[in-house]
Amino acid sequence: MSDTPICSAKGCRADAVWVLAWNNPKIHTPERRKTWLACEEHREHLSQFLGVRGFLKDVVLLEEWEAQGD
């Protein structure tokens, strides 16, 4: 079994490349960040899903996110 993070898209088992940081302002404090992981193929779809709801805060390469220590 691999320790490589995988995409959060339903049914996808591809390695994650992107971190989509988001929060739901109705239930989370403004500084809180939940994360979904995305492969290259699903980054846009997941970003749109969160963006339409006003939840998407940032999209960052996984390696950059990990380097930030978040």
All heavy atoms as a GROMACS GRO file, in nm:
protein
  567
    1MET      N    1   0.085  -0.120   0.000
    1MET     CA    2   0.000   0.000   0.000
    1MET      C    3   0.088   0.125   0.000
    1MET      O    4   0.184   0.136   0.075
    1MET     CB    5  -0.091  -0.001   0.122
    1MET     CG    6  -0.188   0.113   0.123
    1MET     SD    7  -0.317   0.081   0.245
    1MET     CE    8  -0.398   0.236   0.239
    2SER      N    9   0.050   0.222  -0.081
    2SER     CA   10   0.129   0.344  -0.096
    2SER      C   11   0.088   0.449   0.007
    2SER      O   12  -0.028   0.458   0.046
    2SER     CB   13   0.109   0.399  -0.238
    2SER     OG   14   0.170   0.525  -0.250
    3ASP      N   15   0.184   0.531   0.048
    3ASP     CA   16   0.155   0.644   0.136
    3ASP      C   17   0.127   0.771   0.057
    3ASP      O   18   0.106   0.875   0.115
    3ASP     CB   19   0.273   0.669   0.231
    3ASP     CG   20   0.285   0.560   0.337
    3ASP    OD1   21   0.184   0.495   0.368
    3ASP    OD2   22   0.396   0.542   0.389
    4THR      N   23   0.127   0.760  -0.076
    4THR     CA   24   0.103   0.876  -0.161
    4THR      C   25  -0.043   0.918  -0.149
    4THR      O   26  -0.133   0.837  -0.164
    4THR     CB   27   0.134   0.841  -0.308
    4THR    OG1   28   0.269   0.796  -0.316
    4THR    CG2   29   0.116   0.962  -0.398
    5PRO      N   30  -0.069   1.047  -0.120
    5PRO     CA   31  -0.207   1.094  -0.111
    5PRO      C   32  -0.280   1.076  -0.245
    5PRO      O   33  -0.221   1.090  -0.351
    5PRO     CB   34  -0.193   1.243  -0.079
    5PRO     CG   35  -0.054   1.259  -0.026
    5PRO     CD   36   0.029   1.152  -0.092
    6ILE      N   37  -0.408   1.041  -0.236
    6ILE     CA   38  -0.486   1.021  -0.358
    6ILE      C   39  -0.594   1.127  -0.373
    6ILE      O   40  -0.634   1.193  -0.278
    6ILE     CB   41  -0.550   0.880  -0.361
    6ILE    CG1   42  -0.645   0.861  -0.243
    6ILE    CG2   43  -0.445   0.772  -0.367
    6ILE    CD1   44  -0.736   0.742  -0.256
    7CYS      N   45  -0.641   1.141  -0.493
    7CYS     CA   46  -0.744   1.239  -0.530
    7CYS      C   47  -0.871   1.216  -0.450
    7CYS      O   48  -0.911   1.101  -0.424
    7CYS     CB   49  -0.771   1.226  -0.679
    7CYS     SG   50  -0.894   1.341  -0.744
    8SER      N   51  -0.939   1.324  -0.413
    8SER     CA   52  -1.064   1.318  -0.337
    8SER      C   53  -1.187   1.296  -0.425
    8SER      O   54  -1.296   1.275  -0.372
    8SER     CB   55  -1.084   1.449  -0.258
    8SER     OG   56  -0.981   1.467  -0.165
    9ALA      N   57  -1.171   1.302  -0.556
    9ALA     CA   58  -1.286   1.282  -0.645
    9ALA      C   59  -1.340   1.140  -0.628
    9ALA      O   60  -1.263   1.044  -0.616
    9ALA     CB   61  -1.247   1.307  -0.791
   10LYS      N   62  -1.471   1.128  -0.627
   10LYS     CA   63  -1.535   0.999  -0.607
   10LYS      C   64  -1.486   0.896  -0.708
   10LYS      O   65  -1.490   0.919  -0.828
   10LYS     CB   66  -1.687   1.015  -0.618
   10LYS     CG   67  -1.763   0.889  -0.584
   10LYS     CD   68  -1.911   0.912  -0.586
   10LYS     CE   69  -1.984   0.786  -0.547
   10LYS     NZ   70  -2.129   0.806  -0.545
   11GLY      N   71  -1.436   0.784  -0.656
   11GLY     CA   72  -1.392   0.675  -0.740
   11GLY      C   73  -1.253   0.689  -0.799
   11GLY      O   74  -1.202   0.597  -0.861
   12CYS      N   75  -1.190   0.804  -0.782
   12CYS     CA   76  -1.057   0.826  -0.839
   12CYS      C   77  -0.952   0.771  -0.745
   12CYS      O   78  -0.958   0.793  -0.624
   12CYS     CB   79  -1.033   0.975  -0.865
   12CYS     SG   80  -0.876   1.007  -0.950
   13ARG      N   81  -0.854   0.702  -0.799
   13ARG     CA   82  -0.745   0.647  -0.719
   13ARG      C   83  -0.609   0.706  -0.763
   13ARG      O   84  -0.505   0.656  -0.726
   13ARG     CB   85  -0.739   0.493  -0.731
   13ARG     CG   86  -0.870   0.422  -0.698
   13ARG     CD   87  -0.930   0.454  -0.564
   13ARG     NE   88  -0.846   0.411  -0.453
   13ARG     CZ   89  -0.859   0.454  -0.328
   13ARG    NH1   90  -0.953   0.540  -0.298
   13ARG    NH2   91  -0.780   0.411  -0.233
   14ALA      N   92  -0.612   0.811  -0.842
   14ALA     CA   93  -0.490   0.872  -0.894
   14ALA      C   94  -0.418   0.949  -0.783
   14ALA      O   95  -0.478   0.995  -0.687
   14ALA     CB   96  -0.522   0.966  -1.009
   15ASP      N   97  -0.287   0.962  -0.800
   15ASP     CA   98  -0.208   1.040  -0.705
   15ASP      C   99  -0.253   1.185  -0.706
   15ASP      O  100  -0.279   1.243  -0.811
   15ASP     CB  101  -0.059   1.036  -0.742
   15ASP     CG  102   0.004   0.899  -0.720
   15ASP    OD1  103  -0.061   0.810  -0.661
   15ASP    OD2  104   0.119   0.882  -0.763
   16ALA      N  105  -0.262   1.243  -0.588
   16ALA     CA  106  -0.299   1.384  -0.576
   16ALA      C  107  -0.181   1.472  -0.614
   16ALA      O  108  -0.066   1.440  -0.585
   16ALA     CB  109  -0.342   1.416  -0.433
   17VAL      N  110  -0.210   1.582  -0.680
   17VAL     CA  111  -0.111   1.681  -0.722
   17VAL      C  112  -0.143   1.816  -0.660
   17VAL      O  113  -0.056   1.897  -0.634
   17VAL     CB  114  -0.107   1.692  -0.876
   17VAL    CG1  115  -0.005   1.797  -0.920
   17VAL    CG2  116  -0.078   1.557  -0.939
   18TRP      N  117  -0.271   1.840  -0.634
   18TRP     CA  118  -0.321   1.970  -0.589
   18TRP      C  119  -0.391   1.959  -0.454
   18TRP      O  120  -0.452   1.857  -0.423
   18TRP     CB  121  -0.422   2.027  -0.689
   18TRP     CG  122  -0.361   2.052  -0.823
   18TRP    CD1  123  -0.360   1.969  -0.931
   18TRP    CD2  124  -0.289   2.168  -0.863
   18TRP    NE1  125  -0.293   2.028  -1.035
   18TRP    CE2  126  -0.248   2.150  -0.996
   18TRP    CE3  127  -0.256   2.287  -0.799
   18TRP    CZ2  128  -0.177   2.245  -1.067
   18TRP    CZ3  129  -0.184   2.382  -0.869
   18TRP    CH2  130  -0.145   2.361  -1.001
   19VAL      N  131  -0.385   2.067  -0.377
   19VAL     CA  132  -0.464   2.082  -0.254
   19VAL      C  133  -0.564   2.194  -0.278
   19VAL      O  134  -0.524   2.304  -0.318
   19VAL     CB  135  -0.374   2.116  -0.133
   19VAL    CG1  136  -0.459   2.147  -0.010
   19VAL    CG2  137  -0.276   2.004  -0.104
   20LEU      N  138  -0.691   2.166  -0.256
   20LEU     CA  139  -0.796   2.267  -0.265
   20LEU      C  140  -0.836   2.301  -0.122
   20LEU      O  141  -0.891   2.217  -0.050
   20LEU     CB  142  -0.917   2.212  -0.342
   20LEU     CG  143  -0.903   2.202  -0.493
   20LEU    CD1  144  -0.793   2.108  -0.535
   20LEU    CD2  145  -1.033   2.161  -0.556
   21ALA      N  146  -0.799   2.420  -0.080
   21ALA     CA  147  -0.830   2.466   0.057
   21ALA      C  148  -0.964   2.538   0.054
   21ALA      O  149  -0.987   2.623  -0.031
   21ALA     CB  150  -0.720   2.558   0.108
   22TRP      N  151  -1.051   2.503   0.147
   22TRP     CA  152  -1.186   2.560   0.145
   22TRP      C  153  -1.240   2.570   0.287
   22TRP      O  154  -1.185   2.514   0.380
   22TRP     CB  155  -1.278   2.474   0.059
   22TRP     CG  156  -1.298   2.333   0.107
   22TRP    CD1  157  -1.215   2.227   0.086
   22TRP    CD2  158  -1.406   2.284   0.186
   22TRP    NE1  159  -1.264   2.115   0.146
   22TRP    CE2  160  -1.383   2.147   0.208
   22TRP    CE3  161  -1.519   2.341   0.240
   22TRP    CZ2  162  -1.469   2.068   0.284
   22TRP    CZ3  163  -1.606   2.262   0.315
   22TRP    CH2  164  -1.580   2.126   0.334
   23ASN      N  165  -1.348   2.645   0.299
   23ASN     CA  166  -1.427   2.641   0.422
   23ASN      C  167  -1.571   2.680   0.390
   23ASN      O  168  -1.599   2.748   0.293
   23ASN     CB  169  -1.366   2.724   0.535
   23ASN     CG  170  -1.397   2.871   0.530
   23ASN    OD1  171  -1.469   2.921   0.445
   23ASN    ND2  172  -1.342   2.946   0.624
   24ASN      N  173  -1.659   2.634   0.475
   24ASN     CA  174  -1.800   2.668   0.465
   24ASN      C  175  -1.825   2.776   0.569
   24ASN      O  176  -1.824   2.749   0.688
   24ASN     CB  177  -1.886   2.545   0.493
   24ASN     CG  178  -2.035   2.575   0.486
   24ASN    OD1  179  -2.077   2.690   0.496
   24ASN    ND2  180  -2.115   2.471   0.471
   25PRO      N  181  -1.847   2.901   0.526
   25PRO     CA  182  -1.859   3.012   0.621
   25PRO      C  183  -1.978   2.998   0.717
   25PRO      O  184  -1.979   3.062   0.821
   25PRO     CB  185  -1.872   3.135   0.533
   25PRO     CG  186  -1.914   3.084   0.400
   25PRO     CD  187  -1.860   2.944   0.387
   26LYS      N  188  -2.073   2.913   0.684
   26LYS     CA  189  -2.187   2.893   0.773
   26LYS      C  190  -2.151   2.808   0.895
   26LYS      O  191  -2.218   2.816   0.997
   26LYS     CB  192  -2.304   2.828   0.699
   26LYS     CG  193  -2.366   2.919   0.596
   26LYS     CD  194  -2.483   2.853   0.527
   26LYS     CE  195  -2.543   2.948   0.425
   26LYS     NZ  196  -2.650   2.885   0.349
   27ILE      N  197  -2.045   2.726   0.883
   27ILE     CA  198  -2.011   2.637   0.994
   27ILE      C  199  -1.865   2.646   1.039
   27ILE      O  200  -1.831   2.595   1.145
   27ILE     CB  201  -2.046   2.490   0.963
   27ILE    CG1  202  -1.971   2.440   0.839
   27ILE    CG2  203  -2.196   2.474   0.947
   27ILE    CD1  204  -1.991   2.291   0.812
   28HIS      N  205  -1.778   2.710   0.961
   28HIS     CA  206  -1.637   2.721   0.995
   28HIS      C  207  -1.598   2.865   1.025
   28HIS      O  208  -1.650   2.957   0.963
   28HIS     CB  209  -1.548   2.670   0.880
   28HIS     CG  210  -1.572   2.528   0.843
   28HIS    ND1  211  -1.597   2.489   0.714
   28HIS    CD2  212  -1.576   2.415   0.918
   28HIS    CE1  213  -1.616   2.358   0.710
   28HIS    NE2  214  -1.604   2.311   0.832
   29THR      N  215  -1.503   2.883   1.114
   29THR     CA  216  -1.448   3.016   1.137
   29THR      C  217  -1.373   3.059   1.012
   29THR      O  218  -1.326   2.974   0.936
   29THR     CB  219  -1.355   3.017   1.259
   29THR    OG1  220  -1.250   2.925   1.238
   29THR    CG2  221  -1.430   2.982   1.388
   30PRO      N  222  -1.358   3.191   0.988
   30PRO     CA  223  -1.295   3.238   0.864
   30PRO      C  224  -1.154   3.183   0.838
   30PRO      O  225  -1.116   3.161   0.724
   30PRO     CB  226  -1.291   3.390   0.881
   30PRO     CG  227  -1.401   3.419   0.976
   30PRO     CD  228  -1.408   3.299   1.070
   31GLU      N  229  -1.076   3.160   0.943
   31GLU     CA  230  -0.938   3.113   0.923
   31GLU      C  231  -0.928   2.961   0.905
   31GLU      O  232  -0.824   2.911   0.863
   31GLU     CB  233  -0.849   3.157   1.040
   31GLU     CG  234  -0.884   3.099   1.175
   31GLU     CD  235  -1.000   3.168   1.246
   31GLU    OE1  236  -1.049   3.273   1.200
   31GLU    OE2  237  -1.043   3.114   1.349
   32ARG      N  238  -1.035   2.888   0.932
   32ARG     CA  239  -1.033   2.743   0.920
   32ARG      C  240  -1.021   2.702   0.774
   32ARG      O  241  -1.083   2.760   0.686
   32ARG     CB  242  -1.164   2.686   0.980
   32ARG     CG  243  -1.184   2.538   0.960
   32ARG     CD  244  -1.126   2.458   1.075
   32ARG     NE  245  -1.130   2.316   1.050
   32ARG     CZ  246  -1.225   2.233   1.088
   32ARG    NH1  247  -1.328   2.279   1.156
   32ARG    NH2  248  -1.219   2.105   1.060
   33ARG      N  249  -0.938   2.601   0.748
   33ARG     CA  250  -0.924   2.549   0.612
   33ARG      C  251  -0.940   2.398   0.613
   33ARG      O  252  -0.864   2.327   0.677
   33ARG     CB  253  -0.788   2.585   0.550
   33ARG     CG  254  -0.771   2.732   0.521
   33ARG     CD  255  -0.867   2.781   0.414
   33ARG     NE  256  -0.852   2.922   0.387
   33ARG     CZ  257  -0.924   3.017   0.442
   33ARG    NH1  258  -1.016   2.989   0.533
   33ARG    NH2  259  -0.906   3.142   0.409
   34LYS      N  260  -1.040   2.350   0.544
   34LYS     CA  261  -1.057   2.209   0.515
   34LYS      C  262  -0.984   2.186   0.383
   34LYS      O  263  -0.961   2.281   0.308
   34LYS     CB  264  -1.205   2.175   0.500
   34LYS     CG  265  -1.291   2.212   0.618
   34LYS     CD  266  -1.283   2.112   0.729
   34LYS     CE  267  -1.360   1.988   0.689
   34LYS     NZ  268  -1.351   1.880   0.785
   35THR      N  269  -0.948   2.063   0.353
   35THR     CA  270  -0.877   2.038   0.227
   35THR      C  271  -0.934   1.917   0.154
   35THR      O  272  -0.976   1.820   0.216
   35THR     CB  273  -0.726   2.014   0.250
   35THR    OG1  274  -0.707   1.906   0.341
   35THR    CG2  275  -0.659   2.139   0.304
   36TRP      N  276  -0.937   1.930   0.024
   36TRP     CA  277  -0.959   1.819  -0.067
   36TRP      C  278  -0.832   1.808  -0.148
   36TRP      O  279  -0.764   1.908  -0.175
   36TRP     CB  280  -1.074   1.847  -0.161
   36TRP     CG  281  -1.210   1.828  -0.101
   36TRP    CD1  282  -1.241   1.784   0.024
   36TRP    CD2  283  -1.334   1.854  -0.166
   36TRP    NE1  284  -1.376   1.780   0.040
   36TRP    CE2  285  -1.436   1.824  -0.075
   36TRP    CE3  286  -1.368   1.900  -0.292
   36TRP    CZ2  287  -1.571   1.836  -0.107
   36TRP    CZ3  288  -1.502   1.914  -0.323
   36TRP    CH2  289  -1.602   1.882  -0.232
   37LEU      N  290  -0.801   1.687  -0.190
   37LEU     CA  291  -0.687   1.662  -0.276
   37LEU      C  292  -0.738   1.633  -0.417
   37LEU      O  293  -0.844   1.574  -0.433
   37LEU     CB  294  -0.605   1.544  -0.224
   37LEU     CG  295  -0.552   1.559  -0.082
   37LEU    CD1  296  -0.481   1.431  -0.038
   37LEU    CD2  297  -0.462   1.678  -0.070
   38ALA      N  298  -0.660   1.674  -0.516
   38ALA     CA  299  -0.704   1.653  -0.655
   38ALA      C  300  -0.588   1.610  -0.742
   38ALA      O  301  -0.476   1.659  -0.728
   38ALA     CB  302  -0.765   1.781  -0.711
   39CYS      N  303  -0.619   1.518  -0.834
   39CYS     CA  304  -0.525   1.485  -0.940
   39CYS      C  305  -0.538   1.593  -1.048
   39CYS      O  306  -0.626   1.678  -1.040
   39CYS     CB  307  -0.555   1.346  -0.997
   39CYS     SG  308  -0.714   1.332  -1.082
   40GLU      N  309  -0.453   1.588  -1.147
   40GLU     CA  310  -0.458   1.687  -1.254
   40GLU      C  311  -0.593   1.684  -1.324
   40GLU      O  312  -0.651   1.788  -1.354
   40GLU     CB  313  -0.344   1.659  -1.353
   40GLU     CG  314  -0.306   1.777  -1.438
   40GLU     CD  315  -0.252   1.895  -1.358
   40GLU    OE1  316  -0.154   1.880  -1.283
   40GLU    OE2  317  -0.310   2.005  -1.371
   41GLU      N  318  -0.647   1.565  -1.348
   41GLU     CA  319  -0.773   1.549  -1.421
   41GLU      C  320  -0.893   1.609  -1.347
   41GLU      O  321  -0.983   1.665  -1.409
   41GLU     CB  322  -0.800   1.401  -1.448
   41GLU     CG  323  -0.928   1.375  -1.521
   41GLU     CD  324  -0.956   1.226  -1.544
   41GLU    OE1  325  -0.868   1.144  -1.518
   41GLU    OE2  326  -1.067   1.196  -1.588
   42HIS      N  327  -0.896   1.600  -1.214
   42HIS     CA  328  -1.013   1.643  -1.138
   42HIS      C  329  -1.000   1.780  -1.071
   42HIS      O  330  -1.094   1.827  -1.008
   42HIS     CB  331  -1.049   1.537  -1.032
   42HIS     CG  332  -1.100   1.411  -1.092
   42HIS    ND1  333  -1.030   1.293  -1.086
   42HIS    CD2  334  -1.214   1.388  -1.162
   42HIS    CE1  335  -1.100   1.200  -1.148
   42HIS    NE2  336  -1.212   1.254  -1.196
   43ARG      N  337  -0.886   1.844  -1.084
   43ARG     CA  338  -0.865   1.974  -1.018
   43ARG      C  339  -0.973   2.075  -1.057
   43ARG      O  340  -1.033   2.140  -0.971
   43ARG     CB  341  -0.726   2.031  -1.050
   43ARG     CG  342  -0.701   2.167  -0.986
   43ARG     CD  343  -0.567   2.225  -1.026
   43ARG     NE  344  -0.558   2.247  -1.168
   43ARG     CZ  345  -0.597   2.360  -1.230
   43ARG    NH1  346  -0.648   2.459  -1.160
   43ARG    NH2  347  -0.584   2.374  -1.359
   44GLU      N  348  -0.999   2.090  -1.184
   44GLU     CA  349  -1.095   2.190  -1.230
   44GLU      C  350  -1.237   2.156  -1.183
   44GLU      O  351  -1.309   2.243  -1.136
   44GLU     CB  352  -1.092   2.204  -1.383
   44GLU     CG  353  -1.174   2.317  -1.438
   44GLU     CD  354  -1.129   2.455  -1.390
   44GLU    OE1  355  -1.009   2.474  -1.365
   44GLU    OE2  356  -1.216   2.544  -1.377
   45HIS      N  357  -1.276   2.032  -1.195
   45HIS     CA  358  -1.411   1.991  -1.153
   45HIS      C  359  -1.433   2.016  -1.004
   45HIS      O  360  -1.535   2.074  -0.964
   45HIS     CB  361  -1.433   1.843  -1.185
   45HIS     CG  362  -1.559   1.789  -1.127
   45HIS    ND1  363  -1.684   1.817  -1.178
   45HIS    CD2  364  -1.581   1.708  -1.020
   45HIS    CE1  365  -1.776   1.757  -1.104
   45HIS    NE2  366  -1.717   1.690  -1.008
   46LEU      N  367  -1.339   1.973  -0.920
   46LEU     CA  368  -1.353   1.993  -0.776
   46LEU      C  369  -1.348   2.143  -0.740
   46LEU      O  370  -1.421   2.188  -0.653
   46LEU     CB  371  -1.246   1.914  -0.700
   46LEU     CG  372  -1.258   1.761  -0.709
   46LEU    CD1  373  -1.137   1.695  -0.644
   46LEU    CD2  374  -1.387   1.712  -0.645
   47SER      N  375  -1.262   2.218  -0.809
   47SER     CA  376  -1.254   2.362  -0.785
   47SER      C  377  -1.386   2.430  -0.819
   47SER      O  378  -1.434   2.518  -0.744
   47SER     CB  379  -1.143   2.425  -0.869
   47SER     OG  380  -1.016   2.380  -0.828
   48GLN      N  381  -1.447   2.391  -0.930
   48GLN     CA  382  -1.576   2.449  -0.969
   48GLN      C  383  -1.685   2.414  -0.868
   48GLN      O  384  -1.767   2.499  -0.833
   48GLN     CB  385  -1.616   2.402  -1.108
   48GLN     CG  386  -1.538   2.468  -1.218
   48GLN     CD  387  -1.580   2.420  -1.356
   48GLN    OE1  388  -1.664   2.333  -1.371
   48GLN    NE2  389  -1.519   2.478  -1.458
   49PHE      N  390  -1.686   2.289  -0.822
   49PHE     CA  391  -1.784   2.245  -0.723
   49PHE      C  392  -1.778   2.333  -0.598
   49PHE      O  393  -1.879   2.381  -0.548
   49PHE     CB  394  -1.759   2.098  -0.688
   49PHE     CG  395  -1.856   2.043  -0.587
   49PHE    CD1  396  -1.974   1.986  -0.627
   49PHE    CD2  397  -1.827   2.048  -0.451
   49PHE    CE1  398  -2.064   1.935  -0.533
   49PHE    CE2  399  -1.916   1.998  -0.357
   49PHE     CZ  400  -2.035   1.941  -0.398
   50LEU      N  401  -1.657   2.354  -0.547
   50LEU     CA  402  -1.640   2.437  -0.428
   50LEU      C  403  -1.663   2.585  -0.458
   50LEU      O  404  -1.721   2.658  -0.378
   50LEU     CB  405  -1.500   2.417  -0.368
   50LEU     CG  406  -1.474   2.279  -0.309
   50LEU    CD1  407  -1.325   2.261  -0.281
   50LEU    CD2  408  -1.556   2.257  -0.183
   51GLY      N  409  -1.616   2.630  -0.574
   51GLY     CA  410  -1.627   2.770  -0.612
   51GLY      C  411  -1.770   2.818  -0.627
   51GLY      O  412  -1.806   2.928  -0.584
   52VAL      N  413  -1.855   2.736  -0.688
   52VAL     CA  414  -1.996   2.772  -0.708
   52VAL      C  415  -2.064   2.796  -0.573
   52VAL      O  416  -2.152   2.881  -0.561
   52VAL     CB  417  -2.068   2.660  -0.786
   52VAL    CG1  418  -2.218   2.672  -0.778
   52VAL    CG2  419  -2.025   2.661  -0.930
   53ARG      N  420  -2.020   2.725  -0.471
   53ARG     CA  421  -2.079   2.738  -0.338
   53ARG      C  422  -2.014   2.848  -0.255
   53ARG      O  423  -2.054   2.875  -0.143
   53ARG     CB  424  -2.068   2.604  -0.266
   53ARG     CG  425  -2.161   2.501  -0.327
   53ARG     CD  426  -2.116   2.357  -0.301
   53ARG     NE  427  -2.210   2.265  -0.362
   53ARG     CZ  428  -2.213   2.233  -0.491
   53ARG    NH1  429  -2.126   2.286  -0.574
   53ARG    NH2  430  -2.303   2.149  -0.537
   54GLY      N  431  -1.909   2.910  -0.311
   54GLY     CA  432  -1.838   3.015  -0.239
   54GLY      C  433  -1.745   2.962  -0.130
   54GLY      O  434  -1.706   3.035  -0.041
   55PHE      N  435  -1.708   2.834  -0.140
   55PHE     CA  436  -1.626   2.770  -0.038
   55PHE      C  437  -1.476   2.773  -0.070
   55PHE      O  438  -1.394   2.769   0.021
   55PHE     CB  439  -1.665   2.624  -0.019
   55PHE     CG  440  -1.803   2.600   0.036
   55PHE    CD1  441  -1.852   2.471   0.046
   55PHE    CD2  442  -1.886   2.704   0.076
   55PHE    CE1  443  -1.978   2.445   0.097
   55PHE    CE2  444  -2.014   2.679   0.127
   55PHE     CZ  445  -2.059   2.548   0.137
   56LEU      N  446  -1.439   2.776  -0.197
   56LEU     CA  447  -1.299   2.763  -0.237
   56LEU      C  448  -1.219   2.886  -0.195
   56LEU      O  449  -1.255   2.999  -0.224
   56LEU     CB  450  -1.288   2.744  -0.388
   56LEU     CG  451  -1.148   2.712  -0.441
   56LEU    CD1  452  -1.095   2.582  -0.384
   56LEU    CD2  453  -1.150   2.705  -0.593
   57LYS      N  454  -1.108   2.863  -0.126
   57LYS     CA  455  -1.021   2.971  -0.079
   57LYS      C  456  -0.887   2.973  -0.150
   57LYS      O  457  -0.830   3.079  -0.172
   57LYS     CB  458  -0.998   2.959   0.072
   57LYS     CG  459  -1.125   2.961   0.155
   57LYS     CD  460  -1.202   3.090   0.134
   57LYS     CE  461  -1.331   3.090   0.213
   57LYS     NZ  462  -1.420   3.197   0.177
   58ASP      N  463  -0.834   2.855  -0.186
   58ASP     CA  464  -0.702   2.851  -0.248
   58ASP      C  465  -0.680   2.716  -0.316
   58ASP      O  466  -0.737   2.614  -0.273
   58ASP     CB  467  -0.595   2.870  -0.139
   58ASP     CG  468  -0.464   2.924  -0.193
   58ASP    OD1  469  -0.455   2.955  -0.313
   58ASP    OD2  470  -0.370   2.936  -0.114
   59VAL      N  471  -0.600   2.716  -0.423
   59VAL     CA  472  -0.558   2.594  -0.491
   59VAL      C  473  -0.406   2.599  -0.497
   59VAL      O  474  -0.349   2.694  -0.552
   59VAL     CB  475  -0.618   2.583  -0.633
   59VAL    CG1  476  -0.569   2.457  -0.702
   59VAL    CG2  477  -0.771   2.587  -0.628
   60VAL      N  478  -0.341   2.500  -0.437
   60VAL     CA  479  -0.196   2.500  -0.422
   60VAL      C  480  -0.142   2.362  -0.460
   60VAL      O  481  -0.204   2.260  -0.430
   60VAL     CB  482  -0.158   2.531  -0.274
   60VAL    CG1  483  -0.008   2.534  -0.255
   60VAL    CG2  484  -0.221   2.660  -0.228
   61LEU      N  485  -0.025   2.360  -0.522
   61LEU     CA  486   0.040   2.232  -0.547
   61LEU      C  487   0.064   2.160  -0.416
   61LEU      O  488   0.103   2.222  -0.316
   61LEU     CB  489   0.173   2.251  -0.620
   61LEU     CG  490   0.163   2.282  -0.769
   61LEU    CD1  491   0.298   2.329  -0.822
   61LEU    CD2  492   0.114   2.160  -0.847
   62LEU      N  493   0.041   2.030  -0.414
   62LEU     CA  494   0.056   1.950  -0.293
   62LEU      C  495   0.195   1.967  -0.232
   62LEU      O  496   0.208   1.985  -0.110
   62LEU     CB  497   0.029   1.802  -0.324
   62LEU     CG  498   0.046   1.704  -0.209
   62LEU    CD1  499  -0.047   1.736  -0.094
   62LEU    CD2  500   0.023   1.562  -0.258
   63GLU      N  501   0.299   1.967  -0.314
   63GLU     CA  502   0.436   1.980  -0.261
   63GLU      C  503   0.456   2.116  -0.194
   63GLU      O  504   0.526   2.126  -0.092
   63GLU     CB  505   0.540   1.954  -0.368
   63GLU     CG  506   0.536   2.050  -0.484
   63GLU     CD  507   0.627   2.010  -0.600
   63GLU    OE1  508   0.649   1.890  -0.621
   63GLU    OE2  509   0.675   2.102  -0.669
   64GLU      N  510   0.394   2.221  -0.247
   64GLU     CA  511   0.404   2.353  -0.184
   64GLU      C  512   0.328   2.356  -0.051
   64GLU      O  513   0.374   2.413   0.047
   64GLU     CB  514   0.352   2.462  -0.277
   64GLU     CG  515   0.438   2.484  -0.399
   64GLU     CD  516   0.378   2.587  -0.496
   64GLU    OE1  517   0.285   2.660  -0.457
   64GLU    OE2  518   0.425   2.593  -0.610
   65TRP      N  519   0.209   2.295  -0.050
   65TRP     CA  520   0.127   2.289   0.072
   65TRP      C  521   0.203   2.217   0.183
   65TRP      O  522   0.207   2.263   0.297
   65TRP     CB  523  -0.005   2.218   0.040
   65TRP     CG  524  -0.102   2.212   0.154
   65TRP    CD1  525  -0.113   2.113   0.247
   65TRP    CD2  526  -0.199   2.311   0.188
   65TRP    NE1  527  -0.213   2.144   0.336
   65TRP    CE2  528  -0.268   2.264   0.302
   65TRP    CE3  529  -0.236   2.433   0.133
   65TRP    CZ2  530  -0.372   2.336   0.361
   65TRP    CZ3  531  -0.339   2.504   0.192
   65TRP    CH2  532  -0.406   2.456   0.304
   66GLU      N  533   0.264   2.103   0.148
   66GLU     CA  534   0.339   2.026   0.247
   66GLU      C  535   0.460   2.105   0.296
   66GLU      O  536   0.495   2.098   0.414
   66GLU     CB  537   0.380   1.891   0.188
   66GLU     CG  538   0.262   1.798   0.170
   66GLU     CD  539   0.298   1.669   0.101
   66GLU    OE1  540   0.399   1.664   0.027
   66GLU    OE2  541   0.222   1.571   0.120
   67ALA      N  542   0.523   2.183   0.208
   67ALA     CA  543   0.639   2.264   0.246
   67ALA      C  544   0.601   2.374   0.345
   67ALA      O  545   0.682   2.416   0.426
   67ALA     CB  546   0.706   2.324   0.122
   68GLN      N  547   0.473   2.420   0.337
   68GLN     CA  548   0.424   2.523   0.429
   68GLN      C  549   0.397   2.466   0.567
   68GLN      O  550   0.379   2.541   0.663
   68GLN     CB  551   0.294   2.584   0.378
   68GLN     CG  552   0.305   2.661   0.249
   68GLN     CD  553   0.168   2.700   0.194
   68GLN    OE1  554   0.066   2.680   0.255
   68GLN    NE2  555   0.169   2.758   0.074
   69GLY      N  556   0.388   2.333   0.577
   69GLY     CA  557   0.364   2.270   0.706
   69GLY      C  558   0.219   2.271   0.749
   69GLY      O  559   0.188   2.253   0.865
   70ASP      N  560   0.126   2.290   0.652
   70ASP     CA  561  -0.017   2.292   0.687
   70ASP      C  562  -0.077   2.154   0.677
   70ASP      O  563  -0.048   2.073   0.601
   70ASP     CB  564  -0.093   2.386   0.593
   70ASP     CG  565  -0.061   2.532   0.621
   70ASP    OD1  566  -0.032   2.562   0.737
   70ASP    OD2  567  -0.064   2.612   0.527
   0.00000   0.00000   0.00000
